[in-house]
Amino acid sequence: MKKTAVASFNIVSALGSGADVNFDQMLKGISGVREHHLPDIDAQPVWVSLVTETQLGLSLPESYSHYEKLLIASIKGAQDNSSLN
């Protein structure tokens, strides 16, 4: 059987979805790190880069964790940018 390898990549971050979008934002000196008030984490404001559910652009079951949704969004973006059918 012939071995097959598929290569693709994608980045989902607070800067946007897609490697090109993220790279362009970084070249412009834009950071995804912002001050957030997250009382579940700390009483004081924290500086982090967050990706919101809205930024993921997917409608997924609530049973999925935010991390699982982030992975699915990234894999979907990589698949969408590949030539696989």
C-alpha positions, -999 to +999 in steps of 0.1 A: +000+000+000+013+034-009+019+058+020+002+092+018+010+123+039-012+154+041+003+187+053-017+218+061-017+244+089-039+270+104-038+294+134-068+305+154-059+332+179-073+364+193-058+381+162-080+361+139-083+329+120-057+318+095-020+320+094-019+349+069-042+370+091-022+363+122+011+370+105-002+403+090-014+414+124+019+406+140+038+425+113+016+455+121+026+452+157-008+442+168-011+419+199-040+397+209-031+402+246-056+424+264-066+431+300-095+409+310-115+409+342-120+372+349-131+367+385-131+329+382-093+331+376-082+361+398-098+390+416-073+413+398-074+419+361-053+395+340-035+401+307-041+372+284-049+364+248-084+350+246-104+335+217-141+340+222-168+316+210-179+342+185-144+344+170-144+306+164-173+311+140-187+276+146-219+263+161-209+234+182-226+215+211-222+230+245-209+196+257-176+204+239-150+222+260-137+256+248-104+238+240-121+212+219-140+239+200-107+257+194-091+225+180-121+219+157-120+254+144-083+252+137-086+218+120-115+230+099-095+260+088-065+238+078-089+215+059-106+244+042-072+257+030-061+223+017-069+207-016-085+176-001-119+166-013 
